[in-house]
Amino acid sequence: MKAWKLLLPVVIGLAIAAVPAPTGLQPYAWHYFALFAAVIVALVLEPLPGGAIGLLGLTVAVILARFVLFSPEQMAKPGFAVPSAALAWALSGFANTTVWLIFGAFMFALAYEKTGLGRRIALALVKLMGRKTLNLGYAVLGADLLLAPFTPSNTARSGGTIFPVISHLPPLYESKPNDPSMHRIGTYLMWVAIATTCITSSLFMTALAPNVLAVELVRKTVHVDLRWLKWLYAAFPACLLLLATLPLLAYWVERPTVKGGTEVPNWAGGELKKMGGLTRKEGLLLVYVVGALGLWIFADAWINPTAVAMLVICLMLVTGVITWAEMMQNKDAWNTYFWFATLVALADGLSKVGFIGWFATAVGAHLGGLTVIKALVALLLVNFLLHYLFASVTAHVTAVLPVLLAVGAAIPGMPVDKMALLLCLQLGIMGVITPYGTGPSPVYYGSGFLPGPTYWKLGTLFGAIYLAAFFLITVPWVMYR
């Protein structure tokens, strides 16, 4: 760990706190914003894991609660106890149902990995469709699409399941990393894989962990509930078109020189033979995930989606699909749980101290002359383009989303529910623009088949395509249907 990465957030936080509070904002709210800004800078620099940074930020806020959380009027109320009130606020994220839904979905991903079902699905599609390079692109896409609803970590889905399978394919055609031969087939496959996972991350609420965090921030900031099926219905038209054309577009742009062959399906068939027939655990998992998907879509009025995830976890434990020990050893799931539980509370603190309301009023005054549509387009463009500054969708959501939500909500006539949904639907597709834009991006960037100039060129082109599809299809679909 580099010391400057740990010190810089502290220096920035102290520097902001040393500046007098702006007009209309109380000093304690400004001090809380300084603390929050320090946490965001730390999340970008990552001197510690995200969960540890969030826990550290919460702890500092609790210790300094008299100066950063509560106004003098609140503390003067009879019977008001600062220590207990601060701790209750800090721990609220750990009881949040949305955070537990994310954790439950990570257990689904664990089961895919432990049973081998995720790898089997990927290999089966490669065997079925791998005789032509274009079809192989659709096979890679299909594997991600099938895993996406139940894998909230696109790093686990694409970087941990899809990449290990397709990384074996280029050498079969003498396509080597960091070599002119990478364009034979390797660059095409790697780009289809990373570009696909960005689309599926926008298609399903549970395909990207920050999506679910965003849903909770929307609920807390503008009091709008975004349901799983509503999300899917809104994202479906544009994402379907992008998924249907992505492998073909990449094929035209990248122009792989290998057009087909039998090596890939033969290799995939051999790997499937090694795996043997569908195991009992794989069969049970298949039943569970289909059942969970059905309940999420058709029964959310009777059973909470988080309760569905908890039910499936219990069934997997009772029937031995996963073990308690494996569940306890899933570091990614527990890290994400701590990360999001702390960030939910920290982001809620911005509203709690009045910073969001003050900021929305100040910025909203400058947007007052714009029509609702022009203001909405401006907010969506800012949201998308600001992602160039973030190496984490989670950090982007925590830092940017509450502010944009509040600014939009302050504009007269703005349909807040639709604005919130549109902002959230961008979170997956924005990851395509940079080699650091979303979790699995560094995996593909580091493969050697997508060197810097190639990645930036493709990211800029496909980012523009995704953004155009979003504005031409998703925005009208959400606003006017």
C-alpha positions in Angstrom: 0.0 0.0 0.0 1.4 3.4 -1.0 1.2 5.9 1.8 0.2 8.8 -0.4 -3.0 6.9 -1.4 -3.9 6.8 2.3 -2.9 10.4 3.0 -4.4 12.1 0.0 -8.1 11.5 0.9 -7.4 12.8 4.4 -5.7 15.9 3.1 -8.6 16.6 0.7 -11.2 16.0 3.4 -9.4 18.4 5.8 -8.9 21.0 3.1 -12.7 21.0 2.2 -13.6 21.1 5.9 -11.3 24.1 6.4 -13.2 26.2 3.8 -16.2 28.1 5.3 -19.6 26.5 4.7 -21.3 27.9 1.6 -24.3 30.3 2.1 -27.4 28.3 3.0 -25.6 25.3 4.3 -24.9 24.7 8.0 -21.3 24.0 9.1 -22.0 20.4 10.3 -23.4 19.5 6.9 -20.4 21.0 5.1 -18.1 19.0 7.4 -20.0 15.8 6.6 -19.6 16.5 2.9 -15.8 16.9 3.5 -15.8 13.4 5.1 -17.9 12.0 2.3 -15.6 13.4 -0.3 -12.6 11.9 1.5 -14.3 8.5 1.3 -15.0 8.8 -2.4 -11.4 9.8 -3.2 -10.2 6.8 -1.1 -12.6 4.5 -3.1 -11.0 5.8 -6.3 -7.4 5.4 -5.1 -8.1 2.1 -3.2 -5.4 2.3 -0.4 -7.6 -0.3 1.3 -10.4 -2.7 0.1 -13.7 -0.9 -0.5 -15.5 -2.5 2.5 -12.7 -1.4 4.8 -12.8 2.2 3.4 -16.6 2.4 4.0 -16.3 1.0 7.5 -13.5 3.5 8.3 -15.7 6.4 7.0 -18.6 5.3 9.1 -16.5 5.0 12.2 -15.1 8.4 11.8 -18.6 9.8 11.2 -19.8 8.1 14.4 -16.9 9.4 16.5 -17.3 13.0 15.1 -21.1 12.8 15.1 -21.5 16.0 17.1 -19.7 17.9 14.3 -20.8 16.1 11.1 -24.2 14.5 11.7 -26.4 16.5 13.9 -27.4 20.1 14.1 -27.3 22.0 17.4 -31.1 22.0 17.4 -31.3 18.2 17.2 -28.7 17.8 20.0 -30.6 20.2 22.2 -33.8 18.2 22.2 -34.6 16.5 25.5 -33.6 12.9 25.6 -31.7 13.0 22.4 -28.5 10.8 22.8 -25.9 11.5 20.1 -23.9 8.3 20.6 -26.8 5.9 20.2 -28.4 7.9 17.4 -25.1 8.0 15.5 -24.6 4.3 15.9 -28.1 3.5 14.8 -27.6 5.5 11.6 -24.2 3.8 11.0 -25.6 0.3 11.3 -28.7 0.9 9.3 -27.1 -0.2 6.0 -26.3 -3.7 7.5 -30.1 -4.3 7.9 -30.9 -3.0 4.5 -32.9 -5.5 2.4 -31.3 -4.4 -0.9 -27.8 -5.0 0.5 -28.9 -8.5 1.5 -30.3 -9.1 -2.0 -26.9 -8.3 -3.4 -25.3 -10.8 -0.9 -27.9 -13.5 -1.9 -27.1 -13.1 -5.6 -23.4 -13.5 -4.8 -24.4 -16.9 -3.4 -26.0 -17.8 -6.7 -22.7 -16.9 -8.4 -20.8 -19.1 -5.9 -23.1 -22.0 -6.7 -22.5 -21.6 -10.5 -18.8 -21.8 -9.8 -18.8 -24.6 -7.3 -21.2 -26.9 -9.2 -19.6 -26.1 -12.6 -22.9 -25.2 -14.2 -21.7 -21.8 -15.4 -18.7 -23.4 -17.2 -20.9 -26.1 -18.6 -23.3 -23.6 -20.1 -20.4 -21.7 -21.7 -18.8 -24.8 -23.1 -22.1 -26.1 -24.4 -22.8 -22.9 -26.3 -19.2 -22.8 -27.7 -19.5 -26.5 -28.9 -22.9 -25.8 -30.5 -22.1 -22.5 -32.2 -18.3 -22.5 -32.5 -17.8 -23.6 -36.1 -18.0 -20.0 -37.4 -16.2 -17.1 -35.8 -19.4 -14.9 -36.0 -21.5 -17.7 -34.4 -18.8 -18.1 -31.7 -19.3 -14.4 -30.8 -23.0 -15.1 -30.3 -22.1 -18.1 -28.2 -20.0 -15.9 -25.9 -22.9 -13.5 -25.7 -25.4 -16.2 -25.0 -23.3 -17.6 -22.1 -23.2 -14.2 -20.4 -26.9 -13.5 -21.0 -27.9 -16.8 -19.4 -25.7 -16.2 -16.3 -26.4 -12.4 -15.9 -29.7 -12.4 -13.9 -28.2 -14.4 -11.1 -24.6 -13.0 -11.1 -24.4 -9.5 -9.6 -20.7 -9.4 -10.0 -19.9 -9.0 -13.7 -16.3 -9.6 -12.7 -17.3 -13.1 -11.5 -19.6 -13.7 -14.5 -17.4 -12.4 -17.3 -13.9 -12.3 -15.8 -14.3 -15.4 -13.7 -16.5 -17.7 -15.8 -16.5 -16.5 -19.4 -12.9 -15.4 -19.7 -11.3 -18.7 -18.5 -13.2 -20.5 -21.2 -12.6 -18.2 -24.2 -8.9 -17.6 -23.2 -8.3 -21.2 -24.5 -9.7 -20.5 -27.9 -7.3 -18.1 -29.7 -4.3 -20.4 -29.3 -6.3 -23.1 -31.2 -6.0 -20.8 -34.3 -2.5 -19.5 -33.5 -3.8 -16.1 -32.4 -1.4 -14.8 -29.8 -1.6 -11.9 -27.3 0.5 -8.7 -27.9 1.2 -9.9 -31.4 -0.2 -9.0 -34.9 -1.8 -12.5 -34.9 -4.1 -11.3 -32.1 -6.4 -10.0 -34.8 -6.9 -13.5 -36.2 -9.6 -14.2 -33.7 -8.5 -13.2 -30.2 -9.2 -9.5 -30.2 -12.7 -10.2 -31.6 -13.6 -12.7 -28.9 -12.3 -10.6 -26.0 -14.1 -7.5 -27.2 -17.4 -9.3 -27.7 -17.1 -10.7 -24.2 -16.5 -7.4 -22.4 -18.9 -5.4 -24.5 -21.6 -8.0 -23.9 -21.3 -7.9 -20.1 -21.8 -4.2 -20.2 -25.1 -4.6 -22.0 -26.4 -7.4 -19.8 -25.3 -5.4 -16.7 -27.8 -2.7 -17.8 -30.5 -5.3 -18.9 -31.0 -6.9 -15.5 -31.1 -5.2 -12.1 -29.3 -8.1 -10.5 -26.6 -8.4 -13.2 -24.5 -5.6 -11.6 -24.1 -5.1 -7.9 -24.1 -1.3 -8.2 -27.5 -1.5 -9.9 -29.0 -2.7 -6.7 -27.1 -0.1 -4.6 -28.5 2.5 -7.0 -32.0 1.3 -6.4 -31.6 1.8 -2.7 -30.1 5.3 -3.2 -33.1 6.2 -5.4 -35.5 5.0 -2.7 -33.7 7.1 -0.1 -33.0 10.2 -2.1 -36.2 10.7 -4.2 -38.5 8.1 -2.6 -39.0 6.1 -5.8 -39.3 2.3 -5.8 -37.7 0.5 -8.8 -38.8 -3.1 -9.2 -36.9 -5.9 -11.0 -39.6 -6.4 -13.7 -40.0 -2.6 -14.2 -36.2 -2.3 -14.8 -36.2 -5.2 -17.2 -39.2 -3.8 -19.2 -37.5 -0.4 -19.5 -34.1 -1.8 -20.5 -35.3 -4.5 -22.8 -35.9 -2.8 -26.2 -32.5 -1.1 -26.5 -30.5 -3.9 -24.9 -32.2 -6.5 -27.1 -31.2 -4.6 -30.2 -27.6 -4.1 -29.0 -27.3 -7.8 -28.0 -28.7 -8.9 -31.4 -26.2 -6.8 -33.3 -23.1 -6.7 -31.1 -21.2 -9.7 -32.4 -22.0 -8.6 -36.0 -20.9 -5.0 -35.4 -17.7 -6.2 -33.7 -17.1 -8.6 -36.6 -17.4 -5.7 -39.1 -15.2 -3.4 -37.0 -12.5 -5.8 -35.9 -12.5 -8.1 -39.1 -11.1 -11.3 -37.6 -9.1 -13.1 -40.3 -10.1 -16.5 -39.1 -13.7 -17.1 -40.3 -14.3 -20.5 -38.8 -13.0 -24.0 -38.2 -13.6 -27.2 -36.2 -10.9 -26.7 -33.6 -13.0 -24.7 -31.1 -16.1 -27.0 -31.0 -13.9 -30.0 -30.8 -12.0 -28.6 -27.8 -15.3 -27.6 -26.1 -16.7 -31.0 -26.7 -13.6 -32.6 -25.1 -13.9 -30.4 -22.1 -17.6 -31.3 -21.7 -16.7 -35.0 -21.9 -14.2 -34.5 -19.0 -17.0 -32.9 -17.0 -19.4 -35.9 -17.5 -23.1 -35.7 -17.3 -25.2 -33.1 -15.5 -24.7 -33.7 -11.8 -27.3 -33.7 -9.1 -26.1 -30.3 -7.7 -26.2 -28.7 -11.2 -29.7 -30.0 -11.7 -30.9 -28.7 -8.4 -29.2 -25.3 -9.0 -30.9 -25.1 -12.4 -34.3 -25.6 -10.7 -33.6 -23.1 -8.0 -32.4 -20.3 -10.3 -35.4 -20.8 -12.7 -37.7 -20.7 -9.6 -36.1 -17.6 -8.3 -36.4 -15.8 -11.6 -40.1 -16.8 -11.8 -40.7 -15.4 -8.3 -38.8 -12.2 -9.0 -40.9 -11.6 -12.1 -44.3 -12.7 -11.1 -44.6 -12.8 -7.3 -42.9 -9.6 -6.0 -46.3 -8.5 -4.7 -46.4 -11.5 -2.4 -42.8 -12.2 -1.5 -40.0 -9.7 -1.3 -37.1 -10.3 -3.8 -34.6 -10.5 -0.9 -36.7 -13.2 0.8 -36.6 -15.1 -2.5 -32.8 -14.9 -2.5 -32.7 -16.0 1.2 -35.0 -19.0 0.4 -32.8 -20.1 -2.4 -29.7 -19.8 -0.2 -31.4 -22.0 2.4 -32.4 -24.6 -0.2 -28.9 -24.7 -1.6 -27.5 -25.2 1.9 -30.0 -27.9 2.9 -29.5 -29.9 -0.3 -25.7 -29.5 -0.4 -25.4 -27.4 -3.5 -23.1 -25.2 -1.5 -21.8 -25.7 2.0 -21.8 -23.3 5.0 -18.0 -23.3 4.9 -18.0 -22.3 1.2 -20.4 -19.5 2.0 -18.3 -18.2 4.8 -15.2 -18.4 2.7 -16.7 -16.3 -0.2 -14.6 -13.2 0.4 -16.1 -11.3 -2.6 -19.6 -11.6 -1.2 -18.7 -10.5 2.3 -16.5 -7.7 1.1 -19.4 -6.5 -1.1 -21.8 -6.8 1.8 -19.6 -4.5 4.0 -18.9 -2.2 1.1 -22.5 -1.6 0.2 -23.9 -1.6 3.7 -21.5 1.2 4.6 -22.0 3.1 1.4 -25.8 3.0 1.7 -25.5 4.7 5.2 -22.8 7.2 4.0 -24.8 8.2 1.0 -27.9 8.5 3.1 -26.0 10.9 5.4 -25.8 13.5 2.6 -29.6 13.7 2.6 -29.7 13.4 6.4 -27.6 16.5 7.0 -29.3 18.5 4.2 -26.5 18.7 1.7 -28.4 17.1 -1.2 -31.3 19.4 -0.8 -29.1 22.5 -0.6 -27.1 21.4 -3.7 -30.2 20.5 -5.7 -31.7 24.0 -5.0 -28.4 25.7 -5.9 -27.9 23.8 -9.2 -31.6 23.6 -10.1 -31.8 27.4 -10.2 -29.3 27.4 -13.1 -31.3 24.8 -15.0 -34.6 26.5 -14.4 -34.6 28.0 -18.0 -34.3 24.6 -19.7 -37.2 22.5 -20.8 -37.7 19.2 -18.9 -36.4 17.2 -21.9 -33.3 19.3 -22.3 -32.5 19.2 -18.6 -33.0 15.4 -18.6 -30.7 15.0 -21.6 -28.1 17.1 -19.8 -28.3 15.0 -16.6 -28.0 11.8 -18.6 -25.0 13.0 -20.6 -23.2 14.2 -17.5 -23.9 10.9 -15.8 -22.5 8.9 -18.7 -19.4 11.1 -19.4 -18.4 11.5 -15.8 -17.7 7.8 -15.8 -14.4 8.5 -17.5 -13.3 9.8 -14.1 -14.2 6.6 -12.2 -12.5 3.2 -12.0 -15.5 1.8 -10.1 -19.2 1.8 -11.0 -19.9 1.6 -7.2 -17.9 4.8 -6.5 -19.6 6.5 -9.4 -23.1 5.5 -8.1 -22.2 6.7 -4.5 -20.7 10.0 -5.6 -22.7 11.0 -8.6 -26.2 9.4 -8.5 -27.6 11.1 -5.3 -26.5 14.5 -6.6 -28.0 14.1 -10.0 -31.2 12.7 -8.6 -31.6 15.7 -6.3 -30.8 18.2 -9.0 -33.3 16.6 -11.4 -36.0 16.4 -8.7 -35.7 20.1 -8.1 -36.5 20.9 -11.8 -40.2 21.9 -12.1 -42.2 19.3 -14.1 -39.5 16.6 -14.1 -40.9 13.1 -13.9 -38.7 12.0 -11.0 -39.5 8.2 -11.3 -38.6 8.1 -15.0 -35.5 10.2 -14.5 -34.3 8.0 -11.7 -34.9 4.8 -13.8 -33.0 6.3 -16.8 -30.0 7.3 -14.7 -29.8 3.8 -13.3 -30.1 2.1 -16.7 -26.9 3.7 -17.8 -24.7 2.1 -15.2 -23.9 -1.0 -17.2 -23.4 0.4 -20.6 -21.1 3.2 -19.4 -18.6 0.5 -18.4 -17.6 -0.1 -22.0 -15.9 3.2 -22.6 -12.5 2.7 -20.8 -10.1 -0.1 -19.9 -11.0 0.5 -16.2 -14.7 1.3 -16.5 -16.2 -1.8 -14.9 -15.0 -4.8 -12.9 -13.9 -7.2 -15.7 -12.4 -4.5 -17.9 -8.9 -4.9 -16.5 -9.1 -8.7 -17.0 -9.7 -8.3 -20.8 -7.3 -5.3 -21.0 -4.6 -7.4 -19.4 -5.2 -10.4 -21.7 -2.9 -8.9 -24.4 -5.6 -9.1 -27.0 -6.9 -5.6 -26.3 -3.9 -3.4 -25.9 -4.4 0.3 -25.0 -4.9 1.9 -28.4 -7.3 -0.9 -29.5 -9.3 -0.8 -26.3 -9.7 3.0 -26.4 -10.7 3.0 -30.0 -13.3 0.2 -29.6 -14.5 1.7 -26.3 -15.1 5.1 -27.8 -16.9 3.6 -30.8 -19.1 1.2 -28.9 -19.7 3.8 -26.1 -21.1 6.1 -28.8 -23.3 3.3 -30.2 -24.6 2.4 -26.8 -25.3 6.0 -25.9 -27.1 6.5 -29.2 -29.3 3.5 -28.7 -30.0 4.7 -25.1 -31.2 8.1 -26.3 -33.0 7.0 -29.4 -34.7 4.0 -27.9 -34.6 3.8 -24.1 -35.4 7.5 -23.3 -38.5 7.7 -25.5 -39.6 4.2 -24.4 -39.4 5.2 -20.7 -40.7 8.7 -21.1 -43.6 8.3 -23.5 -44.9 4.7 -23.2 
